[in-house]
Amino acid sequence: MTVRVILVAPAIGSGLRAARFGDDGPPDDAALSAARAAAGALPVATRSFTAPSPRCRRTAEALGLAPGSAAAPADLDVGDWRGRRLDDVAATDPAAVAAWLADPAAAPHGGESVTALCARVGGWLDDLAGQPGRVVAVVEPAVVRAAVVGALGLPPAVFWRLDVRPLSVTELSGRAGRWNLRCGQDLTSP
C-alpha cells in the first residue's frame, strides 16, 4: 500500500522575510490571502497535520484544512539564536555560523543539529509509511528539506542546497521502505 505525503510550506511572514531564526510569527495578510485563493488546489486527504507554529496553523486554516489532533514535526530548534537575524549572528559569531552551515552535525546555538532534525522528521515519515492514504501537512521549510533528505537517503549536507518556496508543495510517495519525490508545485499559480 502506498502513502502519499504532501508537504505544504507555509505562507511567508515577516520573520521569514527578515531571515530571523525560529521566528514562528503569523503570515502576512497578503500571504494569507494567497493561501485562501489556493484553498481548492490541494487534493482531498485521508489525514492532515500542521506544525505547531502560528504560521503553519494559520496557513492550514487559510487552505481550508482541518488538521487532526496529532501535530506534524516542528521547525529546527535553533537554541540561543531563536529570534535573531542570520546577519546579526554572523556578524557577532561568524565561526559558529560557518560551522553550522558546513557541518550538519553541528549545533553551536545549543539547539538541534540538521542531522538530528533529519532523523526526527525521518521517524515521522516512517510512522506515516505504515498507514496508506493521502496525507497533507503544513510544515516549515526546514522540515520539508529534512523530509526530502531523509526520504531519498541523501547526505545531510545537501539540506542547505534545497530551496523551499512559501506556499509550495513537495510530494513524497512511499511504500516498502522506498520513497519517490515530486517537488516544487506552486499552489498560487495556475
DOBA-792188 format. One record per atom (N, C-alpha, C): x, y, z; residue in one letter. Coordinates in steps of 0.1 Angstrom, whole numbers, padded with zeros to 4 digits, always signed. Example, Ala and Ser with C-alpha at 12.3 -4.5 7.8 and 13.67 -1.06 7.14 Angstrom:
BEGIN
+0132-0057+0078A/+0123-0045+0078A/+0132-0033+0078A/+0128-0022+0071S/+0137-0011+0071S/+0129+0000+0079S/
//
This chain:
BEGIN
+0008-0012+0000M/+0000+0000+0000M/+0009+0013+0000M/+0004+0022-0007T/+0012+0035-0009T/+0006+0046+0000T/+0015+0054+0006V/+0012+0066+0013V/+0017+0077+0005V/+0009+0088+0003R/+0013+0100-0004R/+0013+0111+0007R/+0025+0117+0009V/+0027+0127+0019V/+0029+0140+0011V/+0019+0149+0012I/+0020+0162+0006I/+0024+0173+0016I/+0036+0178+0014L/+0041+0188+0024L/+0039+0202+0018L/+0033+0210+0025V/+0030+0224+0021V/+0038+0233+0029V/+0046+0242+0023A/+0054+0252+0030A/+0044+0263+0034A/+0045+0269+0045P/+0036+0279+0050P/+0037+0292+0042P/+0027+0300+0043A/+0027+0314+0037A/+0038+0322+0044A/+0044+0331+0037I/+0055+0339+0043I/+0050+0349+0053I/+0059+0351+0063G/+0056+0362+0073G/+0069+0371+0074G/+0068+0380+0083S/+0079+0390+0084S/+0092+0383+0089S/+0090+0373+0098G/+0102+0366+0103G/+0110+0359+0092G/+0103+0352+0083L/+0110+0346+0071L/+0116+0356+0062L/+0109+0367+0060R/+0114+0378+0051R/+0127+0384+0057R/+0128+0385+0070A/+0139+0391+0077A/+0150+0380+0079A/+0149+0368+0075A/+0158+0357+0078A/+0161+0356+0093A/+0150+0356+0101R/+0151+0356+0116R/+0149+0341+0120R/+0159+0337+0128F/+0159+0323+0133F/+0147+0320+0142F/+0140+0309+0139G/+0129+0304+0147G/+0118+0314+0150G/+0116+0323+0141D/+0105+0333+0143D/+0093+0326+0137D/+0084+0322+0146D/+0072+0315+0142D/+0060+0324+0143D/+0062+0337+0140G/+0050+0346+0139G/+0041+0342+0127G/+0029+0348+0127P/+0019+0345+0117P/+0024+0351+0103P/+0017+0345+0093P/+0020+0350+0079P/+0014+0364+0077P/+0019+0371+0067D/+0014+0384+0063D/+0000+0382+0058D/-0008+0393+0058D/-0021+0393+0053D/-0022+0390+0038D/-0013+0396+0031A/-0012+0393+0016A/-0009+0378+0014A/+0000+0372+0022A/+0003+0358+0020A/-0009+0349+0024A/-0016+0353+0034L/-0028+0345+0038L/-0039+0346+0027L/-0040+0358+0021S/-0049+0359+0010S/-0046+0350-0001S/-0033+0349-0004A/-0029+0339-0015A/-0032+0325-0011A/-0030+0322+0002A/-0033+0308+0006A/-0048+0305+0005A/-0057+0315+0009R/-0071+0313+0007R/-0075+0311-0007R/-0068+0318-0016A/-0071+0317-0030A/-0067+0303-0036A/-0057+0297-0029A/-0053+0284-0033A/-0060+0272-0026A/-0070+0276-0018A/-0076+0266-0009A/-0081+0253-0017A/-0086+0254-0029G/-0091+0243-0036G/-0080+0235-0044G/-0068+0239-0043A/-0057+0233-0052A/-0052+0220-0046A/-0054+0218-0033L/-0048+0205-0027L/-0058+0194-0029L/-0053+0182-0031P/-0062+0170-0033P/-0068+0167-0019P/-0079+0160-0019V/-0085+0155-0007V/-0076+0146+0000V/-0074+0147+0013A/-0065+0139+0021A/-0073+0130+0031A/-0067+0118+0034T/-0073+0110+0044T/-0069+0115+0058T/-0058+0122+0059R/-0053+0127+0072R/-0046+0141+0069R/-0047+0150+0078S/-0040+0162+0076S/-0034+0166+0089S/-0022+0173+0088F/-0014+0177+0100F/-0010+0191+0098F/-0006+0198+0109T/+0001+0211+0108T/+0011+0211+0119T/+0022+0218+0116A/+0032+0220+0126A/+0027+0230+0136A/+0033+0231+0148P/+0027+0239+0158P/+0029+0254+0157P/+0037+0259+0148S/+0039+0273+0147S/+0026+0280+0142S/+0024+0293+0147P/+0013+0301+0142P/+0012+0302+0127P/+0024+0303+0121R/+0025+0305+0106R/+0019+0293+0099R/+0022+0281+0104C/+0017+0268+0098C/+0002+0267+0101C/-0002+0269+0113R/-0016+0267+0117R/-0025+0277+0109R/-0021+0290+0108R/-0029+0300+0101R/-0029+0296+0086R/-0018+0291+0080T/-0018+0287+0066T/-0027+0276+0064T/-0027+0266+0073A/-0036+0254+0072A/-0051+0259+0072A/-0054+0268+0081E/-0068+0273+0082E/-0071+0280+0069E/-0062+0288+0063A/-0065+0296+0051A/-0067+0286+0039A/-0060+0275+0040L/-0061+0265+0029L/-0074+0256+0031L/-0081+0258+0042G/-0093+0250+0044G/-0090+0237+0050G/-0079+0234+0056L/-0075+0221+0061L/-0080+0221+0076L/-0084+0209+0080A/-0088+0207+0094A/-0079+0196+0099A/-0067+0200+0104P/-0057+0191+0109P/-0062+0183+0121P/-0057+0170+0121G/-0061+0161+0132G/-0054+0166+0145G/-0056+0158+0155S/-0051+0161+0169S/-0036+0159+0170S/-0030+0151+0161A/-0015+0149+0161A/-0009+0160+0153A/+0003+0165+0158A/+0010+0176+0151A/+0020+0170+0141A/+0023+0178+0131A/+0034+0175+0122A/+0047+0180+0129A/+0058+0175+0125P/+0071+0179+0131P/+0073+0195+0132P/+0078+0199+0143A/+0081+0213+0145A/+0094+0217+0137A/+0096+0230+0136D/+0108+0235+0129D/+0121+0231+0136D/+0132+0234+0130L/+0145+0232+0136L/+0146+0240+0148L/+0151+0234+0159D/+0153+0242+0172D/+0167+0248+0171D/+0167+0262+0170V/+0179+0269+0168V/+0185+0275+0182V/+0180+0270+0193G/+0185+0273+0206G/+0187+0288+0208G/+0199+0292+0212D/+0201+0306+0215D/+0200+0316+0204D/+0199+0311+0192W/+0198+0320+0180W/+0183+0324+0178W/+0174+0318+0184R/+0160+0320+0182R/+0157+0335+0183R/+0149+0340+0173G/+0145+0354+0173G/+0156+0363+0167G/+0168+0359+0165R/+0179+0367+0160R/+0179+0366+0144R/+0184+0376+0138R/+0186+0376+0123R/+0199+0369+0120R/+0199+0362+0109L/+0211+0355+0104L/+0223+0365+0103L/+0221+0376+0097D/+0231+0386+0096D/+0237+0391+0109D/+0229+0392+0119D/+0233+0396+0132D/+0242+0386+0139D/+0238+0373+0138V/+0245+0362+0144V/+0259+0361+0136V/+0258+0362+0123A/+0270+0361+0115A/+0280+0372+0118A/+0275+0384+0122A/+0284+0395+0125A/+0291+0393+0138A/+0284+0387+0148T/+0289+0385+0161T/+0297+0372+0163T/+0293+0362+0156D/+0299+0349+0157D/+0301+0342+0144D/+0309+0347+0135P/+0310+0341+0122P/+0315+0327+0122P/+0323+0323+0131A/+0328+0309+0131A/+0317+0300+0134A/+0308+0303+0143A/+0297+0294+0147A/+0288+0293+0135A/+0285+0303+0128V/+0276+0302+0116V/+0282+0294+0105V/+0295+0296+0103A/+0303+0289+0093A/+0303+0274+0097A/+0305+0270+0109A/+0305+0256+0114A/+0291+0250+0112A/+0281+0258+0115W/+0267+0253+0114W/+0263+0250+0100W/+0267+0259+0091L/+0264+0257+0077L/+0273+0246+0070L/+0284+0243+0075A/+0293+0234+0069A/+0292+0220+0074A/+0288+0219+0087D/+0287+0206+0094D/+0273+0203+0098D/+0266+0194+0092P/+0252+0191+0096P/+0250+0185+0110P/+0261+0181+0116A/+0260+0176+0130A/+0263+0187+0140A/+0267+0199+0136A/+0270+0210+0145A/+0257+0217+0149A/+0258+0221+0162A/+0247+0229+0168A/+0253+0239+0177A/+0260+0249+0172P/+0267+0258+0181P/+0257+0267+0188P/+0245+0267+0184H/+0234+0275+0190H/+0228+0269+0203H/+0232+0256+0205G/+0227+0249+0217G/+0214+0242+0214G/+0209+0243+0202G/+0196+0236+0198G/+0199+0223+0191G/+0191+0221+0181E/+0192+0208+0173E/+0200+0210+0161E/+0208+0199+0158S/+0216+0199+0146S/+0207+0196+0134S/+0212+0198+0122V/+0204+0195+0110V/+0203+0179+0109V/+0214+0172+0113T/+0213+0158+0113T/+0202+0153+0123T/+0201+0159+0134A/+0190+0155+0144A/+0177+0158+0138A/+0175+0169+0132L/+0162+0173+0125L/+0159+0163+0115L/+0168+0159+0106C/+0166+0149+0096C/+0161+0136+0102C/+0168+0132+0113A/+0164+0119+0119A/+0150+0120+0125A/+0147+0131+0131R/+0133+0133+0137R/+0122+0133+0127R/+0124+0140+0116V/+0115+0141+0105V/+0114+0127+0098V/+0125+0121+0096G/+0125+0107+0090G/+0117+0097+0099G/+0118+0098+0112G/+0110+0089+0120G/+0095+0092+0118G/+0091+0104+0117W/+0077+0108+0114W/+0073+0102+0101W/+0081+0103+0091L/+0078+0097+0078L/+0076+0082+0078L/+0085+0076+0086D/+0085+0061+0088D/+0071+0057+0094D/+0067+0065+0104D/+0054+0062+0110D/+0042+0064+0100D/+0043+0074+0092L/+0033+0076+0082L/+0032+0065+0071L/+0044+0060+0068A/+0045+0050+0057A/+0037+0037+0060A/+0035+0034+0073G/+0028+0023+0077G/+0013+0024+0076G/+0008+0036+0071Q/-0006+0038+0070Q/-0010+0044+0057Q/-0015+0036+0047P/-0017+0041+0034P/-0027+0052+0033P/-0027+0059+0022G/-0036+0070+0020G/-0029+0083+0016G/-0036+0094+0016R/-0030+0107+0013R/-0030+0115+0025R/-0018+0121+0028V/-0016+0129+0040V/-0012+0143+0034V/-0018+0154+0040V/-0014+0167+0038V/-0009+0173+0051V/+0003+0179+0050A/+0009+0185+0062A/+0015+0199+0059A/+0011+0209+0067V/+0017+0222+0065V/+0028+0223+0075V/+0040+0224+0070V/+0053+0224+0078V/+0063+0234+0074V/+0071+0238+0083E/+0082+0248+0080E/+0091+0243+0069E/+0097+0252+0062P/+0106+0249+0051P/+0118+0239+0055P/+0123+0241+0067A/+0134+0232+0072A/+0129+0218+0073A/+0116+0216+0077V/+0110+0202+0078V/+0109+0196+0064V/+0105+0204+0054V/+0104+0199+0041V/+0117+0195+0036V/+0128+0203+0038R/+0141+0199+0034R/+0146+0186+0041R/+0143+0185+0054A/+0147+0173+0062A/+0139+0161+0057A/+0127+0162+0053A/+0119+0151+0048A/+0125+0146+0034A/+0129+0155+0026V/+0135+0151+0013V/+0148+0144+0015V/+0156+0150+0024V/+0169+0144+0027V/+0167+0130+0032V/+0158+0128+0042G/+0156+0115+0048G/+0150+0105+0039G/+0139+0109+0031A/+0132+0100+0023A/+0141+0095+0011A/+0149+0103+0006L/+0158+0099-0005L/+0171+0094-0001L/+0174+0094+0012G/+0187+0089+0017G/+0198+0098+0013G/+0196+0111+0012L/+0206+0120+0008L/+0215+0123+0020L/+0228+0127+0017P/+0236+0131+0028P/+0231+0144+0034P/+0231+0145+0048P/+0225+0157+0054P/+0231+0170+0049P/+0244+0170+0044A/+0250+0182+0039A/+0242+0188+0027A/+0233+0181+0021V/+0225+0186+0010V/+0214+0195+0015V/+0211+0194+0028F/+0200+0201+0034F/+0199+0216+0030F/+0211+0223+0031W/+0211+0237+0028W/+0211+0240+0013W/+0212+0230+0004R/+0211+0232-0010R/+0197+0231-0016R/+0187+0228-0007L/+0173+0226-0011L/+0166+0239-0008L/+0159+0245-0018D/+0152+0257-0016D/+0137+0254-0016D/+0130+0259-0006V/+0116+0256-0004V/+0108+0270-0004V/+0101+0272-0014R/+0093+0285-0016R/+0081+0285-0007R/+0076+0296-0002P/+0064+0297+0005P/+0052+0292-0004P/+0043+0285+0002L/+0031+0280-0004L/+0034+0271-0016L/+0045+0263-0015S/+0048+0253-0025S/+0045+0240-0019S/+0044+0230-0028V/+0040+0216-0024V/+0052+0207-0028V/+0056+0199-0019T/+0065+0188-0021T/+0058+0175-0018T/+0058+0166-0027E/+0051+0153-0025E/+0060+0141-0025E/+0059+0134-0014L/+0066+0121-0013L/+0056+0110-0013L/+0059+0100-0021S/+0050+0088-0021S/+0059+0076-0018S/+0054+0068-0009G/+0063+0057-0005G/+0055+0044-0002G/+0063+0033-0003R/+0058+0020+0002R/+0070+0011+0002R/+0070+0001+0011A/+0080-0009+0013A/+0094-0002+0014A/+0095+0008+0022G/+0108+0014+0025G/+0114+0023+0014G/+0106+0026+0004R/+0111+0033-0007R/+0102+0046-0009R/+0109+0057-0011W/+0101+0070-0013W/+0105+0075-0027W/+0095+0082-0033N/+0097+0089-0046N/+0093+0104-0043N/+0099+0113-0051L/+0097+0127-0049L/+0091+0134-0061L/+0081+0143-0058R/+0076+0152-0067R/+0077+0166-0060R/+0085+0175-0066C/+0088+0187-0059C/+0084+0200-0067C/+0082+0210-0059G/+0081+0224-0065G/+0068+0229-0070G/+0057+0222-0068Q/+0044+0227-0073Q/+0041+0240-0065Q/+0038+0250-0072D/+0034+0263-0065D/+0019+0263-0064D/+0013+0265-0052L/-0001+0265-0050L/-0007+0278-0056L/+0000+0288-0057T/-0005+0301-0061T/-0005+0304-0076T/+0000+0295-0084S/+0000+0297-0098S/-0009+0287-0105S/-0015+0290-0116P/-0024+0281-0123P/-0017+0269-0129P/
//
